[in-house]
């Protein structure tokens, strides 16, 4: 395990939700040398059986209160729509020094719910968001390298203790992530543009084509570009409906701007303005190539 994550050896970790993100946290901790205790909370007995078969944790449970009672570091990795309920359940059961973090894709909504449910414990709460994932979901979706080299954004509030922040940062460093900090509101604006809007576009495009009379032929002849662009439309519809609803204040302005730009492209097409289209496409290619270079 890396030096940054060495202090984790003294932590008793509880992961609530063992899907893609929560399951990957468990896999990554084990793969990177963490030998301490990891408790896992699942939704029902069937998930507990699956978690045991997959070897995610030794004793998965549906009893949130019992699982967090002995934990020093709690990772809430449930969908946005379930955060408030989980916070309410864990609040009375947490040990005095326990640190809580989450993995939600929106931050202001999660912070508001945590303030209501955790109250005076907000100093031990560190909002977080790993910027990594796939379109897969479920208990078998997680894997050890999901966070390797990827960014995790922590959005501490004015109440957040420095010790709590350091311990959560150590968790993410230990699984290979690059940790940065950001204001919660700014996080939601950035993610609205870079993650939430692309998912909206992918879902809407597939839905539009699927409702066309000739949809069977359209999908039969769809090429690689269609598959690449719409891959994220295979993500969980319920999860993304919750995310978009929770972050609507940040999404609507960037969506309105995109609609305006799309109207301009339509106008150029209708007017046969080839040079205008080429200029837009060139500008987009330059920006995309620059992004791709920065990712390598």
C-alpha positions in Angstrom: 0.0 0.0 0.0 1.2 3.5 -0.8 2.6 5.7 2.0 -0.4 8.0 1.6 -2.7 5.2 2.5 -0.6 3.7 5.3 -2.8 5.2 8.0 -5.8 3.2 6.6 -4.4 0.1 8.3 -5.9 1.4 11.6 -9.3 2.1 10.0 -12.4 -0.2 10.2 -14.1 0.5 6.9 -17.8 0.1 6.2 -19.0 0.4 2.6 -22.7 1.0 2.2 -23.7 -0.2 -1.3 -21.6 -2.7 -3.1 -22.4 -1.8 -6.8 -19.9 -0.5 -9.3 -18.4 2.2 -7.1 -18.7 0.6 -3.7 -17.7 -2.8 -4.9 -14.7 -1.3 -6.7 -13.6 0.5 -3.4 -13.6 -2.9 -1.7 -11.7 -4.6 -4.6 -9.2 -1.8 -4.8 -8.5 -1.6 -1.1 -7.8 -5.4 -1.0 -5.7 -5.3 -4.2 -3.6 -2.4 -2.8 -2.7 -4.2 0.4 -5.4 -3.1 2.9 -5.7 -6.0 5.3 -8.1 -4.4 7.8 -11.7 -5.0 8.5 -14.2 -4.1 5.7 -17.9 -4.3 6.4 -20.4 -4.2 3.5 -24.1 -3.2 3.6 -26.5 -4.4 0.9 -30.1 -3.8 0.1 -31.6 -7.3 0.8 -30.8 -10.9 1.6 -30.4 -11.9 -2.1 -27.7 -9.2 -2.5 -26.1 -10.5 0.7 -25.9 -14.0 -0.9 -24.5 -12.6 -4.1 -21.9 -10.5 -2.2 -20.7 -13.6 -0.3 -20.5 -15.7 -3.5 -18.5 -12.9 -5.2 -16.2 -12.6 -2.1 -16.8 -8.8 -1.8 -16.8 -8.8 2.0 -16.7 -11.6 4.5 -20.0 -10.8 6.1 -22.3 -8.6 4.0 -25.4 -7.4 6.0 -28.6 -5.5 5.5 -28.3 -4.1 9.0 -26.9 -0.6 8.5 -26.8 0.4 12.2 -24.9 -2.8 13.2 -22.4 -2.4 10.3 -21.5 1.3 11.0 -21.5 0.9 14.8 -17.9 -0.5 14.8 -16.7 1.5 11.8 -14.2 4.4 11.8 -14.6 5.2 8.1 -18.0 4.9 6.4 -18.3 5.1 2.6 -21.9 5.7 1.4 -21.9 4.5 -2.2 -25.7 4.4 -2.9 -27.6 6.2 -5.6 -28.4 9.9 -5.1 -32.0 9.1 -4.4 -31.1 6.9 -1.5 -28.6 9.1 0.3 -31.0 10.9 2.7 -32.5 7.6 3.9 -29.0 6.1 4.5 -27.8 9.3 6.3 -30.9 9.1 8.6 -30.3 5.4 9.4 -26.5 5.8 10.2 -26.7 9.0 12.2 -27.7 7.5 15.6 -25.4 4.5 15.2 -22.1 6.1 14.3 -19.1 6.0 16.7 -18.1 9.4 18.0 -15.0 9.6 15.9 -16.3 8.0 12.8 -15.7 9.7 9.5 -18.4 9.6 6.7 -17.9 10.2 3.0 -20.1 9.6 0.0 -19.6 8.9 -3.7 -22.5 10.8 -5.2 -22.5 12.5 -8.6 -24.0 15.7 -7.2 -22.8 17.5 -4.2 -25.1 20.3 -3.1 -28.1 18.0 -2.8 -26.1 15.5 -0.8 -24.7 18.2 1.5 -28.2 19.5 2.2 -29.4 16.0 3.1 -26.4 15.3 5.2 -26.9 18.6 7.1 -30.4 17.6 8.0 -29.6 14.0 9.0 -26.1 14.2 10.5 -26.5 17.6 12.2 -23.7 18.1 14.7 -21.7 15.3 13.0 -21.2 17.4 9.8 -17.6 18.1 10.9 -16.9 14.4 10.3 -18.6 14.3 6.9 -16.5 14.7 3.7 -18.5 14.9 0.5 -16.8 13.2 -2.4 -17.2 12.1 -6.0 -14.9 9.7 -7.9 -14.8 10.7 -11.5 -14.8 7.2 -12.9 -17.3 4.6 -13.9 -18.7 2.4 -16.6 -22.2 1.8 -17.9 -22.3 -1.4 -15.8 -24.2 -1.7 -12.5 -24.8 -4.4 -9.9 -22.8 -6.4 -7.4 -20.6 -7.9 -10.1 -19.7 -4.6 -11.8 -16.9 -3.5 -9.5 -13.2 -4.1 -10.2 -9.9 -3.2 -8.5 -8.5 -0.7 -11.1 -11.5 1.5 -11.5 -9.9 4.4 -9.7 -6.3 4.0 -10.8 -5.1 7.3 -12.1 -8.6 8.8 -12.1 -9.6 11.9 -10.3 -11.6 12.0 -7.1 -13.1 15.4 -6.1 -13.7 16.1 -2.5 -16.0 19.1 -1.6 -15.5 19.8 2.1 -17.9 22.1 3.7 -16.9 24.9 6.1 -17.7 22.5 8.9 -15.5 19.7 7.7 -12.6 18.7 10.1 -9.1 18.7 8.7 -8.6 15.2 10.2 -11.7 13.9 8.5 -10.6 15.3 5.2 -7.1 13.8 5.5 -8.5 10.4 6.3 -10.9 10.4 3.3 -8.1 11.6 1.0 -5.9 8.8 2.3 -8.6 6.3 1.3 -8.7 7.5 -2.3 -4.9 7.8 -2.5 -4.7 4.2 -1.3 -6.7 3.0 -4.3 -4.6 4.9 -6.8 -6.8 7.9 -7.3 -5.7 11.6 -7.8 -7.5 13.7 -5.2 -8.5 17.3 -5.6 -10.8 19.7 -3.8 -13.5 21.9 -5.1 -16.4 23.9 -3.9 -19.7 21.9 -4.0 -21.5 24.4 -6.2 -18.7 24.6 -8.6 -18.5 20.8 -8.7 -22.1 20.6 -9.7 -21.7 23.1 -12.5 -18.6 21.3 -13.9 -20.2 17.9 -13.8 -23.5 19.2 -15.3 -21.5 20.1 -18.4 -19.0 17.2 -18.6 -21.1 14.3 -17.4 -24.7 15.0 -16.8 -25.3 16.7 -20.2 -23.6 13.9 -22.2 -25.8 11.4 -20.5 -28.9 13.4 -21.4 -27.8 13.6 -25.0 -27.1 9.9 -25.3 -30.4 8.9 -23.7 -32.4 11.4 -25.8 -30.7 10.4 -29.1 -31.3 6.7 -28.6 -34.9 7.3 -27.5 -35.5 9.5 -30.6 -34.2 6.9 -33.0 -36.0 4.0 -31.2 -39.3 5.7 -31.7 -38.8 6.2 -35.4 -40.9 3.9 -37.6 -37.8 2.6 -39.4 -35.8 2.1 -36.1 -35.0 -1.6 -36.8 -33.1 -0.6 -40.0 -31.5 2.3 -38.3 -30.0 0.2 -35.5 -29.0 -2.5 -38.0 -26.8 -0.1 -39.9 -25.5 1.9 -37.0 -21.7 2.1 -37.1 -19.1 2.4 -34.4 -19.6 6.1 -34.0 -23.2 5.5 -32.8 -22.0 2.8 -30.4 -19.3 5.1 -29.0 -21.5 8.1 -28.6 -24.5 6.2 -27.0 -22.6 3.7 -24.8 -23.5 5.6 -21.7 -27.2 5.3 -22.5 -26.8 1.7 -21.2 -26.3 3.2 -17.7 -29.0 2.8 -15.0 -32.0 4.9 -16.0 -33.2 5.2 -12.4 -29.8 6.4 -11.2 -29.5 9.0 -13.9 -33.0 10.3 -13.4 -32.1 10.9 -9.8 -28.9 12.7 -10.7 -30.5 14.9 -13.3 -33.3 15.8 -11.0 -31.0 16.5 -8.1 -28.7 18.8 -10.2 -31.3 20.5 -12.3 -30.2 24.0 -11.3 -26.8 23.5 -12.8 -27.9 21.3 -15.7 -30.6 23.7 -17.1 -28.3 26.6 -18.1 -25.8 24.3 -19.9 -28.6 22.4 -21.6 -30.1 25.7 -22.7 -26.8 26.8 -24.1 -26.4 23.5 -26.0 -29.9 23.8 -27.4 -29.0 27.3 -28.7 -25.8 26.0 -30.3 -27.8 23.1 -31.9 -30.3 25.6 -33.3 -27.4 27.5 -34.8 -26.1 24.3 -36.5 -29.6 23.5 -37.8 -29.7 27.0 -39.3 -26.4 26.5 -41.0 -27.6 23.2 -42.4 -30.8 24.7 -43.6 -29.0 27.5 -45.2 -26.4 25.4 -46.9 -23.6 27.2 -45.0 -20.9 24.7 -45.5 -18.1 27.0 -44.3 -19.9 27.8 -41.1 -20.4 24.1 -40.4 -16.8 23.4 -41.1 -15.7 26.2 -38.7 -17.9 24.7 -35.9 -16.6 21.2 -36.6 -13.0 22.4 -36.7 -13.3 24.3 -33.5 -14.8 21.2 -31.8 -12.1 18.9 -33.2 -9.4 21.2 -31.9 -10.9 21.2 -28.5 -11.5 17.4 -28.5 -8.0 16.6 -29.7 -6.6 18.9 -26.9 -8.7 17.0 -24.3 -7.6 13.6 -25.6 -3.9 14.6 -25.6 -4.3 15.7 -22.0 -5.8 12.4 -21.0 -2.8 10.3 -22.3 
